[in-house]
Amino acid sequence: MLASDLETTGLSSAEAAARLRETGPNEIASERRLSRARVLWNQLRSPLQLLLFLAIAAAAASGEWLNAAIVLAIVL
């Protein structure tokens, strides 16, 4: 368990120091910021995005430029 007692003032200094050495400080890990390029890559590698790009290519190849433009606008 936690080895603390409600009737005392909490952990002894020795126990607190031991836990600090064992588990480290009680801090929230800093979150790594993503670059804009990484965010864009994460969005474009989705299978749904790939399907939409294939739809754009198929519409453009068949001469349906309006449909290709509409799907491209949705992707963007």
PyMOL Python script that loads the backbone (N, CA, C, O; Angstrom):
from pymol import cmd

cmd.read_pdbstr("""\
ATOM      1  N   MET A   1       0.830  -1.178   0.000  1.00  0.00           N
ATOM      2  CA  MET A   1       0.000   0.000   0.000  1.00  0.00           C
ATOM      3  C   MET A   1       0.882   1.251   0.000  1.00  0.00           C
ATOM      4  O   MET A   1       2.031   1.188  -0.437  1.00  0.00           O
ATOM      5  N   LEU A   2       0.383   2.351   0.466  1.00  0.00           N
ATOM      6  CA  LEU A   2       1.141   3.600   0.433  1.00  0.00           C
ATOM      7  C   LEU A   2       2.032   3.798   1.652  1.00  0.00           C
ATOM      8  O   LEU A   2       2.919   4.651   1.634  1.00  0.00           O
ATOM      9  N   ALA A   3       1.811   3.024   2.710  1.00  0.00           N
ATOM     10  CA  ALA A   3       2.607   3.100   3.941  1.00  0.00           C
ATOM     11  C   ALA A   3       2.552   4.474   4.575  1.00  0.00           C
ATOM     12  O   ALA A   3       3.550   4.950   5.115  1.00  0.00           O
ATOM     13  N   SER A   4       1.396   5.117   4.514  1.00  0.00           N
ATOM     14  CA  SER A   4       1.199   6.382   5.215  1.00  0.00           C
ATOM     15  C   SER A   4       0.074   6.178   6.218  1.00  0.00           C
ATOM     16  O   SER A   4      -0.672   5.201   6.136  1.00  0.00           O
ATOM     17  N   ASP A   5      -0.043   7.082   7.145  1.00  0.00           N
ATOM     18  CA  ASP A   5      -1.003   6.931   8.226  1.00  0.00           C
ATOM     19  C   ASP A   5      -1.784   8.235   8.370  1.00  0.00           C
ATOM     20  O   ASP A   5      -1.196   9.316   8.337  1.00  0.00           O
ATOM     21  N   LEU A   6      -3.101   8.140   8.529  1.00  0.00           N
ATOM     22  CA  LEU A   6      -3.929   9.334   8.676  1.00  0.00           C
ATOM     23  C   LEU A   6      -3.673  10.046   9.997  1.00  0.00           C
ATOM     24  O   LEU A   6      -3.877  11.256  10.093  1.00  0.00           O
ATOM     25  N   GLU A   7      -3.230   9.318  11.014  1.00  0.00           N
ATOM     26  CA  GLU A   7      -3.035   9.919  12.334  1.00  0.00           C
ATOM     27  C   GLU A   7      -1.714  10.649  12.445  1.00  0.00           C
ATOM     28  O   GLU A   7      -1.527  11.417  13.388  1.00  0.00           O
ATOM     29  N   THR A   8      -0.795  10.442  11.526  1.00  0.00           N
ATOM     30  CA  THR A   8       0.493  11.133  11.565  1.00  0.00           C
ATOM     31  C   THR A   8       0.498  12.234  10.512  1.00  0.00           C
ATOM     32  O   THR A   8      -0.527  12.525   9.896  1.00  0.00           O
ATOM     33  N   THR A   9       1.632  12.824  10.321  1.00  0.00           N
ATOM     34  CA  THR A   9       1.736  13.923   9.362  1.00  0.00           C
ATOM     35  C   THR A   9       2.071  13.447   7.962  1.00  0.00           C
ATOM     36  O   THR A   9       2.377  14.263   7.091  1.00  0.00           O
ATOM     37  N   GLY A  10       2.022  12.152   7.728  1.00  0.00           N
ATOM     38  CA  GLY A  10       2.309  11.630   6.396  1.00  0.00           C
ATOM     39  C   GLY A  10       3.562  10.801   6.383  1.00  0.00           C
ATOM     40  O   GLY A  10       3.882  10.148   7.376  1.00  0.00           O
ATOM     41  N   LEU A  11       4.280  10.811   5.281  1.00  0.00           N
ATOM     42  CA  LEU A  11       5.495  10.022   5.142  1.00  0.00           C
ATOM     43  C   LEU A  11       6.631  10.650   5.921  1.00  0.00           C
ATOM     44  O   LEU A  11       6.692  11.866   6.100  1.00  0.00           O
ATOM     45  N   SER A  12       7.533   9.791   6.383  1.00  0.00           N
ATOM     46  CA  SER A  12       8.734  10.318   7.021  1.00  0.00           C
ATOM     47  C   SER A  12       9.635  10.900   5.927  1.00  0.00           C
ATOM     48  O   SER A  12       9.471  10.598   4.745  1.00  0.00           O
ATOM     49  N   SER A  13      10.571  11.724   6.335  1.00  0.00           N
ATOM     50  CA  SER A  13      11.497  12.326   5.369  1.00  0.00           C
ATOM     51  C   SER A  13      12.307  11.261   4.654  1.00  0.00           C
ATOM     52  O   SER A  13      12.577  11.381   3.459  1.00  0.00           O
ATOM     53  N   ALA A  14      12.693  10.229   5.372  1.00  0.00           N
ATOM     54  CA  ALA A  14      13.479   9.157   4.762  1.00  0.00           C
ATOM     55  C   ALA A  14      12.646   8.416   3.719  1.00  0.00           C
ATOM     56  O   ALA A  14      13.141   8.118   2.632  1.00  0.00           O
ATOM     57  N   GLU A  15      11.378   8.114   4.042  1.00  0.00           N
ATOM     58  CA  GLU A  15      10.511   7.420   3.095  1.00  0.00           C
ATOM     59  C   GLU A  15      10.236   8.293   1.875  1.00  0.00           C
ATOM     60  O   GLU A  15      10.225   7.793   0.750  1.00  0.00           O
ATOM     61  N   ALA A  16      10.013   9.594   2.084  1.00  0.00           N
ATOM     62  CA  ALA A  16       9.772  10.504   0.968  1.00  0.00           C
ATOM     63  C   ALA A  16      10.994  10.572   0.058  1.00  0.00           C
ATOM     64  O   ALA A  16      10.856  10.571  -1.165  1.00  0.00           O
ATOM     65  N   ALA A  17      12.187  10.631   0.643  1.00  0.00           N
ATOM     66  CA  ALA A  17      13.419  10.680  -0.151  1.00  0.00           C
ATOM     67  C   ALA A  17      13.606   9.385  -0.923  1.00  0.00           C
ATOM     68  O   ALA A  17      14.027   9.412  -2.079  1.00  0.00           O
ATOM     69  N   ALA A  18      13.299   8.246  -0.302  1.00  0.00           N
ATOM     70  CA  ALA A  18      13.429   6.958  -0.980  1.00  0.00           C
ATOM     71  C   ALA A  18      12.476   6.872  -2.161  1.00  0.00           C
ATOM     72  O   ALA A  18      12.856   6.395  -3.231  1.00  0.00           O
ATOM     73  N   ARG A  19      11.245   7.326  -1.979  1.00  0.00           N
ATOM     74  CA  ARG A  19      10.268   7.291  -3.072  1.00  0.00           C
ATOM     75  C   ARG A  19      10.660   8.250  -4.191  1.00  0.00           C
ATOM     76  O   ARG A  19      10.452   7.954  -5.368  1.00  0.00           O
ATOM     77  N   LEU A  20      11.225   9.395  -3.825  1.00  0.00           N
ATOM     78  CA  LEU A  20      11.682  10.344  -4.840  1.00  0.00           C
ATOM     79  C   LEU A  20      12.796   9.730  -5.685  1.00  0.00           C
ATOM     80  O   LEU A  20      12.819   9.905  -6.904  1.00  0.00           O
ATOM     81  N   ARG A  21      13.724   9.010  -5.040  1.00  0.00           N
ATOM     82  CA  ARG A  21      14.797   8.343  -5.790  1.00  0.00           C
ATOM     83  C   ARG A  21      14.236   7.234  -6.676  1.00  0.00           C
ATOM     84  O   ARG A  21      14.693   7.028  -7.800  1.00  0.00           O
ATOM     85  N   GLU A  22      13.240   6.526  -6.152  1.00  0.00           N
ATOM     86  CA  GLU A  22      12.696   5.374  -6.878  1.00  0.00           C
ATOM     87  C   GLU A  22      11.852   5.786  -8.077  1.00  0.00           C
ATOM     88  O   GLU A  22      11.999   5.216  -9.158  1.00  0.00           O
ATOM     89  N   THR A  23      10.986   6.750  -7.905  1.00  0.00           N
ATOM     90  CA  THR A  23      10.028   7.076  -8.968  1.00  0.00           C
ATOM     91  C   THR A  23      10.235   8.440  -9.604  1.00  0.00           C
ATOM     92  O   THR A  23       9.611   8.745 -10.620  1.00  0.00           O
ATOM     93  N   GLY A  24      11.096   9.261  -9.030  1.00  0.00           N
ATOM     94  CA  GLY A  24      11.332  10.587  -9.584  1.00  0.00           C
ATOM     95  C   GLY A  24      10.324  11.597  -9.065  1.00  0.00           C
ATOM     96  O   GLY A  24       9.428  11.244  -8.299  1.00  0.00           O
ATOM     97  N   PRO A  25      10.464  12.847  -9.474  1.00  0.00           N
ATOM     98  CA  PRO A  25       9.562  13.896  -8.982  1.00  0.00           C
ATOM     99  C   PRO A  25       8.147  13.720  -9.526  1.00  0.00           C
ATOM    100  O   PRO A  25       7.940  13.118 -10.580  1.00  0.00           O
ATOM    101  N   ASN A  26       7.198  14.248  -8.799  1.00  0.00           N
ATOM    102  CA  ASN A  26       5.790  14.175  -9.179  1.00  0.00           C
ATOM    103  C   ASN A  26       5.485  15.331 -10.121  1.00  0.00           C
ATOM    104  O   ASN A  26       4.934  16.355  -9.718  1.00  0.00           O
ATOM    105  N   GLU A  27       5.858  15.144 -11.396  1.00  0.00           N
ATOM    106  CA  GLU A  27       5.670  16.181 -12.405  1.00  0.00           C
ATOM    107  C   GLU A  27       4.950  15.612 -13.613  1.00  0.00           C
ATOM    108  O   GLU A  27       5.057  14.425 -13.922  1.00  0.00           O
ATOM    109  N   ILE A  28       4.225  16.472 -14.279  1.00  0.00           N
ATOM    110  CA  ILE A  28       3.595  16.089 -15.537  1.00  0.00           C
ATOM    111  C   ILE A  28       4.635  16.227 -16.631  1.00  0.00           C
ATOM    112  O   ILE A  28       5.298  17.258 -16.747  1.00  0.00           O
ATOM    113  N   ALA A  29       4.772  15.189 -17.427  1.00  0.00           N
ATOM    114  CA  ALA A  29       5.755  15.214 -18.510  1.00  0.00           C
ATOM    115  C   ALA A  29       5.375  16.298 -19.520  1.00  0.00           C
ATOM    116  O   ALA A  29       4.207  16.444 -19.881  1.00  0.00           O
ATOM    117  N   SER A  30       6.363  17.039 -19.961  1.00  0.00           N
ATOM    118  CA  SER A  30       6.087  18.081 -20.939  1.00  0.00           C
ATOM    119  C   SER A  30       5.743  17.434 -22.274  1.00  0.00           C
ATOM    120  O   SER A  30       6.353  16.445 -22.681  1.00  0.00           O
ATOM    121  N   GLU A  31       4.772  18.003 -22.933  1.00  0.00           N
ATOM    122  CA  GLU A  31       4.319  17.456 -24.208  1.00  0.00           C
ATOM    123  C   GLU A  31       5.156  18.037 -25.337  1.00  0.00           C
ATOM    124  O   GLU A  31       5.349  19.249 -25.427  1.00  0.00           O
ATOM    125  N   ARG A  32       5.646  17.158 -26.188  1.00  0.00           N
ATOM    126  CA  ARG A  32       6.458  17.595 -27.326  1.00  0.00           C
ATOM    127  C   ARG A  32       5.552  18.220 -28.376  1.00  0.00           C
ATOM    128  O   ARG A  32       4.555  17.625 -28.786  1.00  0.00           O
ATOM    129  N   ARG A  33       5.908  19.417 -28.804  1.00  0.00           N
ATOM    130  CA  ARG A  33       5.106  20.100 -29.815  1.00  0.00           C
ATOM    131  C   ARG A  33       5.416  19.511 -31.183  1.00  0.00           C
ATOM    132  O   ARG A  33       6.563  19.204 -31.508  1.00  0.00           O
ATOM    133  N   LEU A  34       4.366  19.362 -31.969  1.00  0.00           N
ATOM    134  CA  LEU A  34       4.519  18.838 -33.314  1.00  0.00           C
ATOM    135  C   LEU A  34       4.710  19.986 -34.299  1.00  0.00           C
ATOM    136  O   LEU A  34       4.078  21.035 -34.176  1.00  0.00           O
ATOM    137  N   SER A  35       5.577  19.779 -35.264  1.00  0.00           N
ATOM    138  CA  SER A  35       5.765  20.789 -36.298  1.00  0.00           C
ATOM    139  C   SER A  35       4.565  20.760 -37.245  1.00  0.00           C
ATOM    140  O   SER A  35       3.810  19.788 -37.282  1.00  0.00           O
ATOM    141  N   ARG A  36       4.408  21.819 -37.992  1.00  0.00           N
ATOM    142  CA  ARG A  36       3.293  21.888 -38.950  1.00  0.00           C
ATOM    143  C   ARG A  36       3.404  20.781 -39.996  1.00  0.00           C
ATOM    144  O   ARG A  36       2.399  20.201 -40.408  1.00  0.00           O
ATOM    145  N   ALA A  37       4.630  20.498 -40.417  1.00  0.00           N
ATOM    146  CA  ALA A  37       4.831  19.442 -41.411  1.00  0.00           C
ATOM    147  C   ALA A  37       4.423  18.085 -40.841  1.00  0.00           C
ATOM    148  O   ALA A  37       3.844  17.262 -41.551  1.00  0.00           O
ATOM    149  N   ARG A  38       4.722  17.848 -39.566  1.00  0.00           N
ATOM    150  CA  ARG A  38       4.363  16.572 -38.939  1.00  0.00           C
ATOM    151  C   ARG A  38       2.843  16.446 -38.801  1.00  0.00           C
ATOM    152  O   ARG A  38       2.288  15.369 -39.020  1.00  0.00           O
ATOM    153  N   VAL A  39       2.174  17.538 -38.442  1.00  0.00           N
ATOM    154  CA  VAL A  39       0.708  17.517 -38.346  1.00  0.00           C
ATOM    155  C   VAL A  39       0.102  17.229 -39.712  1.00  0.00           C
ATOM    156  O   VAL A  39      -0.822  16.423 -39.820  1.00  0.00           O
ATOM    157  N   LEU A  40       0.617  17.883 -40.764  1.00  0.00           N
ATOM    158  CA  LEU A  40       0.129  17.650 -42.117  1.00  0.00           C
ATOM    159  C   LEU A  40       0.344  16.197 -42.530  1.00  0.00           C
ATOM    160  O   LEU A  40      -0.553  15.571 -43.094  1.00  0.00           O
ATOM    161  N   TRP A  41       1.532  15.661 -42.249  1.00  0.00           N
ATOM    162  CA  TRP A  41       1.814  14.266 -42.588  1.00  0.00           C
ATOM    163  C   TRP A  41       0.860  13.321 -41.851  1.00  0.00           C
ATOM    164  O   TRP A  41       0.349  12.371 -42.444  1.00  0.00           O
ATOM    165  N   ASN A  42       0.617  13.578 -40.558  1.00  0.00           N
ATOM    166  CA  ASN A  42      -0.289  12.727 -39.793  1.00  0.00           C
ATOM    167  C   ASN A  42      -1.704  12.751 -40.367  1.00  0.00           C
ATOM    168  O   ASN A  42      -2.410  11.744 -40.318  1.00  0.00           O
ATOM    169  N   GLN A  43      -2.114  13.877 -40.902  1.00  0.00           N
ATOM    170  CA  GLN A  43      -3.443  13.965 -41.488  1.00  0.00           C
ATOM    171  C   GLN A  43      -3.505  13.295 -42.856  1.00  0.00           C
ATOM    172  O   GLN A  43      -4.520  12.688 -43.197  1.00  0.00           O
ATOM    173  N   LEU A  44      -2.445  13.396 -43.636  1.00  0.00           N
ATOM    174  CA  LEU A  44      -2.470  12.868 -45.002  1.00  0.00           C
ATOM    175  C   LEU A  44      -2.212  11.372 -45.081  1.00  0.00           C
ATOM    176  O   LEU A  44      -2.494  10.760 -46.111  1.00  0.00           O
ATOM    177  N   ARG A  45      -1.687  10.771 -44.032  1.00  0.00           N
ATOM    178  CA  ARG A  45      -1.398   9.343 -44.100  1.00  0.00           C
ATOM    179  C   ARG A  45      -2.598   8.479 -43.729  1.00  0.00           C
ATOM    180  O   ARG A  45      -2.486   7.254 -43.671  1.00  0.00           O
ATOM    181  N   SER A  46      -3.714   9.090 -43.485  1.00  0.00           N
ATOM    182  CA  SER A  46      -4.937   8.358 -43.176  1.00  0.00           C
ATOM    183  C   SER A  46      -5.421   7.592 -44.407  1.00  0.00           C
ATOM    184  O   SER A  46      -5.337   8.118 -45.517  1.00  0.00           O
ATOM    185  N   PRO A  47      -5.920   6.382 -44.247  1.00  0.00           N
ATOM    186  CA  PRO A  47      -6.456   5.627 -45.395  1.00  0.00           C
ATOM    187  C   PRO A  47      -7.626   6.361 -46.070  1.00  0.00           C
ATOM    188  O   PRO A  47      -7.796   6.264 -47.286  1.00  0.00           O
ATOM    189  N   LEU A  48      -8.410   7.075 -45.308  1.00  0.00           N
ATOM    190  CA  LEU A  48      -9.517   7.833 -45.892  1.00  0.00           C
ATOM    191  C   LEU A  48      -8.988   8.950 -46.793  1.00  0.00           C
ATOM    192  O   LEU A  48      -9.548   9.201 -47.860  1.00  0.00           O
ATOM    193  N   GLN A  49      -7.931   9.609 -46.376  1.00  0.00           N
ATOM    194  CA  GLN A  49      -7.332  10.653 -47.206  1.00  0.00           C
ATOM    195  C   GLN A  49      -6.785  10.056 -48.501  1.00  0.00           C
ATOM    196  O   GLN A  49      -6.933  10.645 -49.571  1.00  0.00           O
ATOM    197  N   LEU A  50      -6.160   8.900 -48.402  1.00  0.00           N
ATOM    198  CA  LEU A  50      -5.654   8.226 -49.599  1.00  0.00           C
ATOM    199  C   LEU A  50      -6.800   7.914 -50.556  1.00  0.00           C
ATOM    200  O   LEU A  50      -6.668   8.098 -51.766  1.00  0.00           O
ATOM    201  N   LEU A  51      -7.899   7.453 -50.031  1.00  0.00           N
ATOM    202  CA  LEU A  51      -9.070   7.162 -50.855  1.00  0.00           C
ATOM    203  C   LEU A  51      -9.589   8.428 -51.539  1.00  0.00           C
ATOM    204  O   LEU A  51      -9.976   8.390 -52.707  1.00  0.00           O
ATOM    205  N   LEU A  52      -9.597   9.540 -50.816  1.00  0.00           N
ATOM    206  CA  LEU A  52     -10.053  10.793 -51.410  1.00  0.00           C
ATOM    207  C   LEU A  52      -9.105  11.267 -52.507  1.00  0.00           C
ATOM    208  O   LEU A  52      -9.552  11.782 -53.532  1.00  0.00           O
ATOM    209  N   PHE A  53      -7.792  11.098 -52.298  1.00  0.00           N
ATOM    210  CA  PHE A  53      -6.844  11.470 -53.349  1.00  0.00           C
ATOM    211  C   PHE A  53      -7.017  10.589 -54.589  1.00  0.00           C
ATOM    212  O   PHE A  53      -6.879  11.061 -55.718  1.00  0.00           O
ATOM    213  N   LEU A  54      -7.316   9.322 -54.373  1.00  0.00           N
ATOM    214  CA  LEU A  54      -7.595   8.445 -55.517  1.00  0.00           C
ATOM    215  C   LEU A  54      -8.871   8.885 -56.238  1.00  0.00           C
ATOM    216  O   LEU A  54      -8.951   8.795 -57.463  1.00  0.00           O
ATOM    217  N   ALA A  55      -9.859   9.355 -55.494  1.00  0.00           N
ATOM    218  CA  ALA A  55     -11.089   9.856 -56.106  1.00  0.00           C
ATOM    219  C   ALA A  55     -10.802  11.111 -56.924  1.00  0.00           C
ATOM    220  O   ALA A  55     -11.365  11.296 -58.003  1.00  0.00           O
ATOM    221  N   ILE A  56      -9.935  11.965 -56.413  1.00  0.00           N
ATOM    222  CA  ILE A  56      -9.547  13.172 -57.154  1.00  0.00           C
ATOM    223  C   ILE A  56      -8.863  12.772 -58.462  1.00  0.00           C
ATOM    224  O   ILE A  56      -9.179  13.306 -59.525  1.00  0.00           O
ATOM    225  N   ALA A  57      -7.923  11.829 -58.373  1.00  0.00           N
ATOM    226  CA  ALA A  57      -7.202  11.396 -59.569  1.00  0.00           C
ATOM    227  C   ALA A  57      -8.144  10.742 -60.577  1.00  0.00           C
ATOM    228  O   ALA A  57      -8.028  10.975 -61.780  1.00  0.00           O
ATOM    229  N   ALA A  58      -9.078   9.926 -60.088  1.00  0.00           N
ATOM    230  CA  ALA A  58     -10.016   9.263 -60.999  1.00  0.00           C
ATOM    231  C   ALA A  58     -10.940  10.275 -61.662  1.00  0.00           C
ATOM    232  O   ALA A  58     -11.222  10.168 -62.856  1.00  0.00           O
ATOM    233  N   ALA A  59     -11.413  11.257 -60.899  1.00  0.00           N
ATOM    234  CA  ALA A  59     -12.292  12.276 -61.478  1.00  0.00           C
ATOM    235  C   ALA A  59     -11.541  13.110 -62.505  1.00  0.00           C
ATOM    236  O   ALA A  59     -12.079  13.422 -63.568  1.00  0.00           O
ATOM    237  N   ALA A  60     -10.306  13.469 -62.194  1.00  0.00           N
ATOM    238  CA  ALA A  60      -9.516  14.269 -63.133  1.00  0.00           C
ATOM    239  C   ALA A  60      -9.196  13.462 -64.392  1.00  0.00           C
ATOM    240  O   ALA A  60      -9.235  13.998 -65.500  1.00  0.00           O
ATOM    241  N   ALA A  61      -8.881  12.180 -64.223  1.00  0.00           N
ATOM    242  CA  ALA A  61      -8.554  11.339 -65.375  1.00  0.00           C
ATOM    243  C   ALA A  61      -9.750  11.137 -66.297  1.00  0.00           C
ATOM    244  O   ALA A  61      -9.580  10.960 -67.503  1.00  0.00           O
ATOM    245  N   SER A  62     -10.946  11.161 -65.747  1.00  0.00           N
ATOM    246  CA  SER A  62     -12.137  10.960 -66.577  1.00  0.00           C
ATOM    247  C   SER A  62     -12.709  12.277 -67.088  1.00  0.00           C
ATOM    248  O   SER A  62     -13.758  12.297 -67.733  1.00  0.00           O
ATOM    249  N   GLY A  63     -12.011  13.385 -66.796  1.00  0.00           N
ATOM    250  CA  GLY A  63     -12.446  14.678 -67.302  1.00  0.00           C
ATOM    251  C   GLY A  63     -13.483  15.372 -66.432  1.00  0.00           C
ATOM    252  O   GLY A  63     -14.008  16.414 -66.826  1.00  0.00           O
ATOM    253  N   GLU A  64     -13.786  14.838 -65.287  1.00  0.00           N
ATOM    254  CA  GLU A  64     -14.749  15.457 -64.366  1.00  0.00           C
ATOM    255  C   GLU A  64     -14.015  16.453 -63.468  1.00  0.00           C
ATOM    256  O   GLU A  64     -13.798  16.200 -62.283  1.00  0.00           O
ATOM    257  N   TRP A  65     -13.638  17.586 -64.054  1.00  0.00           N
ATOM    258  CA  TRP A  65     -12.818  18.560 -63.337  1.00  0.00           C
ATOM    259  C   TRP A  65     -13.566  19.211 -62.178  1.00  0.00           C
ATOM    260  O   TRP A  65     -12.968  19.522 -61.148  1.00  0.00           O
ATOM    261  N   LEU A  66     -14.850  19.413 -62.339  1.00  0.00           N
ATOM    262  CA  LEU A  66     -15.630  20.021 -61.254  1.00  0.00           C
ATOM    263  C   LEU A  66     -15.672  19.086 -60.046  1.00  0.00           C
ATOM    264  O   LEU A  66     -15.489  19.524 -58.910  1.00  0.00           O
ATOM    265  N   ASN A  67     -15.914  17.806 -60.295  1.00  0.00           N
ATOM    266  CA  ASN A  67     -15.927  16.838 -59.194  1.00  0.00           C
ATOM    267  C   ASN A  67     -14.561  16.739 -58.521  1.00  0.00           C
ATOM    268  O   ASN A  67     -14.464  16.667 -57.295  1.00  0.00           O
ATOM    269  N   ALA A  68     -13.508  16.735 -59.335  1.00  0.00           N
ATOM    270  CA  ALA A  68     -12.156  16.681 -58.780  1.00  0.00           C
ATOM    271  C   ALA A  68     -11.879  17.909 -57.917  1.00  0.00           C
ATOM    272  O   ALA A  68     -11.280  17.795 -56.847  1.00  0.00           O
ATOM    273  N   ALA A  69     -12.308  19.062 -58.371  1.00  0.00           N
ATOM    274  CA  ALA A  69     -12.099  20.298 -57.615  1.00  0.00           C
ATOM    275  C   ALA A  69     -12.898  20.292 -56.311  1.00  0.00           C
ATOM    276  O   ALA A  69     -12.411  20.758 -55.281  1.00  0.00           O
ATOM    277  N   ILE A  70     -14.106  19.775 -56.354  1.00  0.00           N
ATOM    278  CA  ILE A  70     -14.945  19.724 -55.149  1.00  0.00           C
ATOM    279  C   ILE A  70     -14.307  18.806 -54.100  1.00  0.00           C
ATOM    280  O   ILE A  70     -14.210  19.171 -52.928  1.00  0.00           O
ATOM    281  N   VAL A  71     -13.876  17.622 -54.523  1.00  0.00           N
ATOM    282  CA  VAL A  71     -13.263  16.691 -53.584  1.00  0.00           C
ATOM    283  C   VAL A  71     -11.945  17.271 -53.059  1.00  0.00           C
ATOM    284  O   VAL A  71     -11.639  17.133 -51.874  1.00  0.00           O
ATOM    285  N   LEU A  72     -11.169  17.915 -53.926  1.00  0.00           N
ATOM    286  CA  LEU A  72      -9.924  18.557 -53.486  1.00  0.00           C
ATOM    287  C   LEU A  72     -10.206  19.643 -52.452  1.00  0.00           C
ATOM    288  O   LEU A  72      -9.482  19.763 -51.464  1.00  0.00           O
ATOM    289  N   ALA A  73     -11.259  20.435 -52.676  1.00  0.00           N
ATOM    290  CA  ALA A  73     -11.628  21.461 -51.704  1.00  0.00           C
ATOM    291  C   ALA A  73     -12.011  20.847 -50.374  1.00  0.00           C
ATOM    292  O   ALA A  73     -11.694  21.400 -49.321  1.00  0.00           O
ATOM    293  N   ILE A  74     -12.690  19.708 -50.408  1.00  0.00           N
ATOM    294  CA  ILE A  74     -13.056  19.027 -49.161  1.00  0.00           C
ATOM    295  C   ILE A  74     -11.815  18.523 -48.443  1.00  0.00           C
ATOM    296  O   ILE A  74     -11.721  18.630 -47.221  1.00  0.00           O
ATOM    297  N   VAL A  75     -10.865  17.975 -49.185  1.00  0.00           N
ATOM    298  CA  VAL A  75      -9.628  17.477 -48.575  1.00  0.00           C
ATOM    299  C   VAL A  75      -8.855  18.622 -47.951  1.00  0.00           C
ATOM    300  O   VAL A  75      -8.354  18.509 -46.832  1.00  0.00           O
ATOM    301  N   LEU A  76      -8.762  19.710 -48.669  1.00  0.00           N
ATOM    302  CA  LEU A  76      -8.008  20.849 -48.147  1.00  0.00           C
ATOM    303  C   LEU A  76      -8.740  21.498 -46.996  1.00  0.00           C
ATOM    304  O   LEU A  76      -8.254  22.477 -46.429  1.00  0.00           O
TER     305      LEU A  76
END
""", "prot")
cmd.dss("prot")
cmd.show_as("cartoon", "prot")
cmd.util.cbc("prot")
cmd.orient("prot")
